[in-house]
Amino acid sequence: MARSNTNNNVNNTMDNVRGSVMSENRRILMQSSNLSSTNLVIVGTNFKVGRKIGRGNFGEVRMGKNIANDELVAIKLEPMKSKHHQLQLEQKFYRMIGVCDGFPKVFYYGQIEQKYNALVMEYLGPSLEELFNICGRTFSLKTVLLIAISLLTRFEHIYERNIIYRDVKPENFVIGPPSSRKEKTIFVIDFGLAKEYVDESGEHIPYREHKSLTGTARYMSVNTHLGREQSRRDDLEALGHMFVYFLRGSLPWQGIRVDNAKERYRQIKEIKRSTAIEVLCDGQPEEIATYMKYVKKLDFYEKPDYEWLRKMFRDLFDRRGFVDDSVFDWTGRLHHTSFATSRNSYQQQ
């Protein structure tokens, strides 16, 4: 496979993350009239828009409330003036995935005041990155194995729906709300960069090169850096990088300080390519390196053996004498955090 000379071009095609479009969406959002949390702005028939709780490539996220039953919801807002309507595509993927453990429920997709597209979803808890910080920026092997087994099941379901994810990062995996029955469930959110990898005729999309970067550079696969079309293997390699990040506390290609984004991506790619799996996984159980070797050897079209990977991690879990009690490193540490406080305060409004 020839190397791409354009693998750091983050602009042109509809198929990729578009830096210029992200900036344009943010600019439009800032110029649009503000949705004050003190005004009764209703999405659909039941959902009251509250204060801002986050921002993404599409626009921003608001806390909301279903006024019919007082349940909290998350409302993603995207300016209708945007060149590319990412939320419309995202809600399509959620519909394709259907109602399934580990994926948020979608309640509504529509418009607000002819200014915003709005996606109303189940309100969930903190992300794995937030939990990582709460736990001192390392997770125990037990917690990482629980995460890995859970996410391999989630991604198998995504692939069964003919979707590849393409944006693995700790911020995109969250738990259920603290103190709720879903607190021990890990959810996959944010399908804004996802893509169907099976066409209308049921065929796998063809292998291509000279693709622009899609995803998060810290975790993306080496093939993605090289401008190659992504498939299931690339999601799984990115998951492996994230598992190692949780175990080590950082990755060898973090902390590059250059002002030019193209040069930063190039340096990340080169360090990632030159770091041997044995070095990356040094000090970790051999199963972590085995996972990385397996996913990096997968062919573009190949279906991964999810059950074999899960069994490998389960066997390691059992050999270490861990108890499958759904107790993570963060269990019992969330009820006095700012997340819980902000949630409770809004429920009382």
N, C-alpha and C positions, 0 to 999 in steps of 0.2 A: 504494500500500500504506500503510495507516494505521500510525502509530507505536504501539508498545505502551507502556502506562503501567506494565506489570508486568515489564519485561524485566530488572530486577535482583533479582527475587524468586528466591532460590536454594533454595526449600524444596519444594514440594508434590508434584510428579508423579513417577510411576515412570519417566518418560521422561528424567529429567534428573539431573545431579549433585545429590545431596542433602546439604547441609552438615550437617544434623542427623544423618543416617544415618552419614556419615563419622565424626563425633565419637562417636556411639554405638558404632560398630565398634571405634574405638581404645580406648574406655573398657572395653568387654567384653574386648578382647584383654589389656589391662593387668590386669584382675581375674582372668582365667583363669590356671590353673596354668602356670608357665613350662615351656617345652620346653628343658631344659638341653642345650647342645651336648656335654656330657660323658655324657649318658644315651643309650643305644642305642634311640632312637625310630625305628621303621620305618614308612614310608608304603608301602602296597601290600605287595609281597613283597620288593622289592629296594632300596628307597631309604632311606638313613640320613639323618636330619635333623641338620644341623650348626648353626653359629652364625648369628646374624642378620646380614644384609648390607644390609637396606633396609626401608623402610616405605612403604605406600601407602594409598589411600582404603579399600581392602578389609581391610587388616590389615598383615602383615609378610612379608618375603621372607627365606628361609633358604638358605644354601649347603647342598648335600647331596651324596651320593655314591651311585652305583649299586654296591652291594656285589658284584654279579655280575661287573662288569668294571672297577671302580674309576674309571669316568668321573664327572666332576663334573656336578651338575644344580642347577637353581634350584628351590626349593620355595616357592610362595606359600601362605600360611596365612590363613584367614578364620574368625573365630569362628562356630560353628554357631548361636549365639544371635542373630546379626545379623538384622535385619528383612528385608534384601534380600540374597540370595546372589549377589554380583557374579561370583564365580569360576565358578559354574555357567554363567552367560551367556558369560563370556570363553572358557571351554573349548569351548563350542558354536561360537563364531566361528572359533576356531583349526581346529576340525574342518571347518567349511565352507570355509575357505581351503585346507586340504589341505597336502600336502608340496610346498613350493615354495621356491626360493631367496629368501632375505631374510625368512623368517618362521621363528620357533623351532619345533622339534619338540616336541610334547606327548607325554609318556610315560605319564601317569597322572592321573586325577582321582578323588578319593574322600575318605574321612574318616580322622581320627586320633583314637582314643580317645573317639569320640563328642563331641569338643569342637571340632574344627576341620575345615573343608573344606580340602583340599590339592590344589594343582595343580602337578604335577611337569613341568618343562620343561627344554629344552636350556639349559646354562649358557653365557652369552655374555660379551662384553667390555664396556668402558666406553661410556657414552652420548656422544652428540655434545656435550652440555653439558660433560661432564667433559673431553672432548678439546678443546673450545673454551677451557677454562681452561688446559689444558696448553700450548696454542698462544698464550697471551697475549691471549685474548679477541678475536681477529680471525682469520678464515680468508681465504686467498688466493682470487682469482676462480677459479683452476683447481679448488681443492677444493670451492668452493660449486657450481660447474657439475657436477662429478662427483656430488656429493650430490643435486643437483636432478634430473639425468637418472635416477639410480638410484631416487629416491623417486617420480618420476612413473611409472616402471614398476611399482613396488610398489603404488601407489595404483590404477593401472589394474586390476591383478589383484584388489585388494580390491573394487573396484566391479563387476567381472565376477562376483563372488560375491554381489552384491546387498547389500553392506555399505557403510555410510559410517562413517568413523573417529571424528570429533568430538573428538579430543584431541591435536591437533598441538602438540608442544613438543619441544625438543632432548633432553629426558630420556627420551623414548619411542622414540628411534632409537639403536641401539647397533651396534657392530661385533662381529665374531667375536673369540674370545679371542686376545690377542697371541701371536705366534709360531705360530699355527695356520694351516691352509690357508684358514680363513674370516675371517682378520684383515682382508681387503680388501673384505668384504661388509658392506653396511649392512642391518640388520634392523629391522623394525617390530615393536614389542612393545606390550603393555598394551592390550587391546581391551575394557577394563572399561566404557567409555562408548560403545562402538560400537552401531550400530543397523542393522537391515535397512531399506532404503529402497524395496524392492519387496515388495508384499504377496503373499499366497498365490495370488491370481488372476493374478499377473504384472504388476500395475499399480504404477506409481510412487506412493509415498505422497502424499497431498494437501498442498497448501500450507496452512499454518496460521500464526496469529500468537498473541501473548500466551504465548509459550513461556518457560520459565525458562532461565537461563544453563546451558549445558553446555559444558565445555571449560576452557581456560586463557586468562584475559582478555588476557594480553599478545599472544597470537597469533591469537585467534579473529577471525572475519570481522565486519564492521560489521553485517551482517544478523543475526548471532547476538546481538550487543549489543542490537539493536532488537527482540528477542523473536520472530524469525521462524524457522520450521521450517528445520532444516539439510538440505542436500543436497550433492551432489558439489562444487558450486561453492564451498561454504564451507570444505571441507577444503583445496581448492587455494589459496584466498585466504590461509588460515592458513599454508600452506606458503610462500607468497610472503613473508609477514611474517617467517617464520623465515629465509628466504634473505637478506633485507635485514638482519636482526639479525646474521647471521654476517658479512656484508660490512662493515657499519658499526660493529659492536661493541655497539650498543644501538639501541633504538627510541625515537621522540620521546615516547611515552606511558609510558616507564619512570620510576621514581623518584618517583611521586606519594606524598606522605606524609600520609595521613589515617588516623585510627583506625577510621573507619566503613567497612566493606567495601562497602556499597551506594553510598556517596559515591565511593569509589575507582573502582568499576566505572563509575559515571556519568562521572567525569572522563576515564577511559581512553577510553570511548566517544566523548565529545565531541572529544577531541584526535585520535583516530583518524579521525573523520568530517571534521574540518576540515583535516587534513593532506593537501594535494594529492599525487597520485602523483609528480609531478615533484619536489616537495620531499622526499618520502620517499626517492626513488631518486636524489637529487642526487649527482653524482660517480661514479655507477655506469654501466656500459654500458647503452645504450638498451634492450637486450633485457630487462633487469630490469623497467623501467617498462612495456614492451610486455606482458610476462607479467601484471603486476598489472592493467593495463587490460583485458586479455582475460578474466581470471577474474572480475573484478568486473562485467563486462557479461553474464556467462552467466545464462541464465534458470534458474529453480528446477528445472525438469524437464530441462534440456538436458544432453546427453552431451558432455563436453569432448573436444577434439581433442588427445589425449595425444601422438600422433606429431608433430603440428605443433609443439607446445611443445618436445618433445625435440629435434626437428630445429633449431629456433631456437637452442637452447642448444648443440647439437653444432657448428653452423656458427660460433657465436661462439668456441667452444673451438678450432676449427681456425684461424680467422682470427688468434687470438692466438698461434698457434704452439705450443700446449700439446701434450704427448705423452700419449697415452692409455695410461699405464703403471700405472694404479691406485696411484700414489704420491700420498698425501694429505699435508697439512701435518704430521700427527702420525706419519707413517710413520718408524719407527726411533727414536721418542722414548718408547716405552711399556715397554720391557723392564726398566727400573729403577724403575718407578713402584710405588706401594703396591698397585695392583691386581695386578700380576704377582707381587709378594711374597706377598700374602695367598692368591692362588690356589695358588702352589707349596707354601706351608706347609700348606694343607689337604690337598693331594694326598698329602703325606707322612704324614698321620695314619693 
